[in-house]
């Protein structure tokens, strides 16, 4: 079997300041293969976003009291890596699609300039914008973020991530702020990324979305992965009481 794109083993993280320290991650382990979509599901505070930040080496240094285990991206150990290694990992191996694209895009720069800063040639930028379903890519490239709708900005973020041909895409609640129709379009677009050979870690609190999109679902509860299995199995017969509660909350 080929090595996974992402391998997380026994990840433990204590975060806090002064006397207020909490164990946010407690022995987290999972893998993501090339071309596989893995959904990470759980309520706010269950550790989902902390896992995503740890994978990218973006946990706030002043808040980390203890961090141990292993995070390997395409065979490269991220935990404890030098800043130069982390910069290279974030440039080549892992990209993120955030929940709020307006907060991630620079409002003073055109979309074209921001794509160019991410390393995209003009032809590549136009091709990926077209693949995301955006009409008239030259107009989009010449536009500022505030001239685009929420769904258009989210498509821009996906294009900006994928133009780098990353090994792993972290989609952190990318459809939460979108209406149902646009949400479905974005989910279809993310599903199509399987053909690129990119592994996708899709972070969400919505088990319905996860079950319809992902190959596998991880259920995060109190800093632990309490379920890990095929999406259809989880929906049909969840084992952990918290997974039962998530299903009931649909």
N, C-alpha and C positions, 0 to 999 in steps of 0.2 A: 504494500500500500504506500502511496506517495505521502511525503511529509505534509502535515496540515499547513495552511497559510498562517493560522494563529493557533498557538498552544498556550493555554493558561494552566498553571499547576500550583495548587496549594497557596493561592494568593491571600495574604493576610494584610490588612491595613488598619492601623489605629490613627485616627485624625482628631485634632482638637487644639485648643490653645490653653496654656497654663494648666489649671486643675481639671478642666472640662475636656476629657479625652474619651472617645468612644471607639469601640471596635466596629468599623463600618463594613469591612469585608472579613469573612471568617472561613478561610480554607476553600476559596473558589477555584474550581477546575472545570475546564471545557475546551473544546477545539472547534475550529471552523475550517472546512476544506475549501479548495479552489472551486468556484462555481456553485457553492452552497450558500443558501440563505438561512441564517440561524437567528431566530427571534429571542430577545431577552426581555422577559415580561415581569412586571411587578409594580406595586404601588409606589408612590413617591416616598423616598426614604429607604427603599429596599436595597439600595446599593448599585442600581443600574448605571447611573451616570458616573459614579466613582470608578466602576470597572472600565468604562469607555475612556475616561481621563487617564487611568493607570496604563492602559494599553498604549497611549500616545506619549507617555512620560510627562503628563501635564497636571499631575496633582500639585497643589500649592505647597512649595517647600516648607513654608513657615508653619503649616498645619499638620505635616506628617510627623507622627511620633514613632511609628513603627511600620515598616514595609518589608515583607518577605515573600518568598515563593519564586515563581518563574513566569515570565511572559516572553514568548519567543514569536517573533514576526518573521516569517520566511527564513527561519533558522537563526535569526539574530536575537540575542538576549537583550531585552529592553530594560528590565529592572536593574538599576545600578549602572546603566551605560553612561558613557561620557556625553556631555552636551553636543559635541560634534556628531556622534553616532545618532543621537536622538533627532537632530536636525535632518540628517540624511534619511532616517526612517520616516519622518513626517513628510519629507519631500517626495520620496520614491515609493514607499510601501503602504502607507495608510493615509486615507483622506476621510474627512467628516462632512456629512450633510446635517446641519443643525436644525433645531426646531424653529428658530427665528432667523430666516435668511437676511432680513433687513438689518439685524444686529451684526451679521457676519460680513456683509458687503460694505465697502467704503462709499458713503454717500457723495463724496466729492470727486469720484472717478467713474468714468464710463465702464460699462460691462466689458467692452473690448480691452481696455487698458488693464483691468483686473485679471482677465483671462491671460493676457500677455505676461503679466507679472508672475502668474502661476506656471509659466513656461510653455504656453500654447502658441503655436504658429497660427496665423490668420485662418488658413484652410482647415486646420484641426479644430479651431474654435467654432467656425461656422458649421462644420460637419457634426460636431457634438451637440450644438444648439439645435440643429435640425433633427437629430436623433431623439432629442427629448420632446419633440413635438412643438417646438416654438416656431411660429411662422415668421418669415422674413428675417433670418439671422443677421444680415447686415444692419437692419434697423435696431435689433436688440443690442448688437455690439456698440452702436453709437449712442445708446440710451443710458441715462443715469438710473440707479436702482429705484428711485421714487416714482419714476414714470412707468414702472411695471407693476402688475398685480402680484398678490401673494403667491399664486400658483406659478406665475412666470418666474418670479425670483427663486422659487424652490427648484424649478427646472434649471435655472442658471447655476445654482449651487451644485446640482448633480453633474452638469456638464463640466463645471470647474474642477470637480473632484475626479471625474472619469478621464478627462483629457490627459491626466498624468499617468494613466494606466496603473493604478495602485493594485497591490495584491489584496488589500482589505479595505472595504468601505464601511464606515460606521455611520449608520443613519439614526440619529438621536431624535426620536419623536418627530419625524419630518412632515407628518400630515396632520398634526394636532390642530393647527390654526387654519386649516383649509376646509372649505365646504365639501359635502359628501361627493359631489361629481368630480371636483378637482382632486380630492383625496384618492378616488378610484384610479384616476389617470396616473397619478404619481406612483401608486402601488404597482400598476401595470408596468410602468417604466422601470422601477427597481427590480421587478421580477425578470424583466428582459436582460438584466445585467449578468444573469447566469451564463449567458453565451459568451461573455467577455473573459471568463475564467477568474473573475474577481470574487473573493469571498465577501459576504455581506453579513454584518452584525446589525440587526434591526432592533433598536431599543424602543419599547412601547409599554404603555400601561393597559393597552386594549387587547385582550386575548382573542377577540373575534378577528381583528386585523391580523394578528400573528398567525392564527390558524389558517387564514385564507392565503397568506403569502409565503410562509416559511416552510422549509424542508424539515427543520427541527425547531423545537421550542425549549428554551431554558426558563424555568420559573425561579425568580429571585425573591427570597424572603429573609428579612433580618440579616442581610449580608451573606447568605448562603444560597447555593443552587440546590433547590429541594426537588426539582423535576428536570429531567433531560431526556428527551425522546422525540420520535416522529410526531408532527403536529396532529395527525389524525388520531394517533393513539392517545394523546393527551386529552383531546376533546371527547373521545369515546369513553375513556376510562382513566381519569386522573387518580393518582395514588395519594398525593399529599393533601391534607385538609385545606391548606391555603389555595391549592389549585382548584379544589372544589368551590371555594369561595369566589375565586376569580371567574369561574364559569357561571356561577349563580349571579354575579354582578353584571353579566352581559344583558 
